[in-house]
Amino acid sequence: MQRVPLATFDPSLQKRLELLWGKPVNLYRALGNHAPLVAAWTEFAQAIRADAKTPRALRELMILRSGQVQRSEYEWAQHLRMARKAGVREAQIDALSGWRTSSEFDAREKAALGLLEGVTAGAVDDTTWDTATGHFSTEEMTELVMVSAFYSMVARVLNALRIELDDDIRDYSPPLG
């Protein structure tokens, strides 16, 4: 059961959310219980999505893996369609939990996924960092660390508040293993 009610927004925040995302999803409506924080969260999320240098498909792979690692059903379900829309292949989605040994991922994708797992665990070792810096610029590395950290936070908030799935994402298949 969800731990906080779904809030309504003041008209200016409602307009901004609709401009960026369309109808606000349950995550935003739950965060709406603290209007200043959801406003800041919204702008940060927008920057990660719209001002990024790395390919959207790569970031969506990372977000899906974040959902798996943290067992966040909501994060997985919400980003599954975004990943598909961004061009993530079904074979990659199916193989994501075994990405290290899967031929579905190239070296660059594996470097990003390793970085994501290190950031999520709170410990990026030198080998993981050095591998990733062989594929990404300093700006891209900063971005991927921020994506990893943000979606780690997203999963933790979702899980802590037990945000319920929105009606339009209830038909997904959750390979959270």
HUSULBEL-V402615 format. One record per residue. RES is the residue in three letters. PSI is psi in radians with two decimals (none if undefined). Layout:
# HUSULBEL-V402615
res:RES psi:PSI
res:RES psi:PSI
This chain:
# HUSULBEL-V402615
res:MET psi:2.37
res:GLN psi:2.45
res:ARG psi:-0.27
res:VAL psi:2.65
res:PRO psi:2.82
res:LEU psi:2.18
res:ALA psi:2.89
res:THR psi:2.84
res:PHE psi:2.70
res:ASP psi:2.72
res:PRO psi:-0.65
res:SER psi:-0.71
res:LEU psi:-0.69
res:GLN psi:-0.77
res:LYS psi:-0.76
res:ARG psi:-0.79
res:LEU psi:-0.78
res:GLU psi:-0.66
res:LEU psi:-0.76
res:LEU psi:-0.77
res:TRP psi:-0.14
res:GLY psi:-2.60
res:LYS psi:2.21
res:PRO psi:2.32
res:VAL psi:2.97
res:ASN psi:-0.64
res:LEU psi:-0.89
res:TYR psi:-0.66
res:ARG psi:-0.59
res:ALA psi:-0.74
res:LEU psi:-0.36
res:GLY psi:-0.18
res:ASN psi:-0.21
res:HIS psi:1.53
res:ALA psi:-0.79
res:PRO psi:-0.64
res:LEU psi:-0.70
res:VAL psi:-0.56
res:ALA psi:-0.78
res:ALA psi:-0.75
res:TRP psi:-0.79
res:THR psi:-0.80
res:GLU psi:-0.65
res:PHE psi:-0.79
res:ALA psi:-0.71
res:GLN psi:-0.74
res:ALA psi:-0.73
res:ILE psi:-0.66
res:ARG psi:-0.73
res:ALA psi:-0.44
res:ASP psi:0.37
res:ALA psi:2.64
res:LYS psi:-0.53
res:THR psi:2.72
res:PRO psi:2.47
res:ARG psi:-0.69
res:ALA psi:-0.70
res:LEU psi:-0.80
res:ARG psi:-0.66
res:GLU psi:-0.63
res:LEU psi:-0.77
res:MET psi:-0.73
res:ILE psi:-0.74
res:LEU psi:-0.74
res:ARG psi:-0.64
res:SER psi:-0.78
res:GLY psi:-0.71
res:GLN psi:-0.93
res:VAL psi:-0.68
res:GLN psi:0.11
res:ARG psi:0.83
res:SER psi:1.69
res:GLU psi:-0.74
res:TYR psi:-0.83
res:GLU psi:-0.79
res:TRP psi:-0.91
res:ALA psi:-0.73
res:GLN psi:-0.68
res:HIS psi:-0.16
res:LEU psi:-0.85
res:ARG psi:-0.59
res:MET psi:-0.70
res:ALA psi:-0.79
res:ARG psi:-0.76
res:LYS psi:-0.58
res:ALA psi:-0.14
res:GLY psi:0.16
res:VAL psi:2.25
res:ARG psi:2.59
res:GLU psi:-0.65
res:ALA psi:-0.61
res:GLN psi:-0.73
res:ILE psi:-0.79
res:ASP psi:-0.54
res:ALA psi:0.05
res:LEU psi:-0.68
res:SER psi:-0.36
res:GLY psi:0.61
res:TRP psi:-0.56
res:ARG psi:-0.66
res:THR psi:0.03
res:SER psi:2.43
res:SER psi:0.00
res:GLU psi:-0.22
res:PHE psi:2.37
res:ASP psi:3.07
res:ALA psi:-0.64
res:ARG psi:-0.78
res:GLU psi:-0.71
res:LYS psi:-0.66
res:ALA psi:-0.74
res:ALA psi:-0.71
res:LEU psi:-0.66
res:GLY psi:-0.74
res:LEU psi:-0.80
res:LEU psi:-0.83
res:GLU psi:-0.67
res:GLY psi:-0.81
res:VAL psi:-0.78
res:THR psi:-0.66
res:ALA psi:-0.20
res:GLY psi:0.36
res:ALA psi:1.62
res:VAL psi:1.91
res:ASP psi:2.91
res:ASP psi:-0.65
res:THR psi:-0.80
res:THR psi:-0.78
res:TRP psi:-0.84
res:ASP psi:-0.67
res:THR psi:-0.81
res:ALA psi:-0.70
res:THR psi:-0.26
res:GLY psi:-0.22
res:HIS psi:-0.34
res:PHE psi:2.56
res:SER psi:2.99
res:THR psi:-0.74
res:GLU psi:-0.77
res:GLU psi:-0.68
res:MET psi:-0.78
res:THR psi:-0.80
res:GLU psi:-0.81
res:LEU psi:-0.60
res:VAL psi:-0.75
res:MET psi:-0.73
res:VAL psi:-0.83
res:SER psi:-0.81
res:ALA psi:-0.73
res:PHE psi:-0.82
res:TYR psi:-0.32
res:SER psi:-0.77
res:MET psi:-0.76
res:VAL psi:-0.87
res:ALA psi:-0.70
res:ARG psi:-0.69
res:VAL psi:-0.82
res:LEU psi:-0.81
res:ASN psi:-0.72
res:ALA psi:-0.71
res:LEU psi:-0.13
res:ARG psi:0.89
res:ILE psi:2.26
res:GLU psi:2.57
res:LEU psi:2.47
res:ASP psi:2.67
res:ASP psi:-0.63
res:ASP psi:0.03
res:ILE psi:0.29
res:ARG psi:-0.16
res:ASP psi:0.39
res:TYR psi:2.96
res:SER psi:2.05
res:PRO psi:1.49
res:PRO psi:1.32
res:LEU psi:0.26
res:GLY psi:none
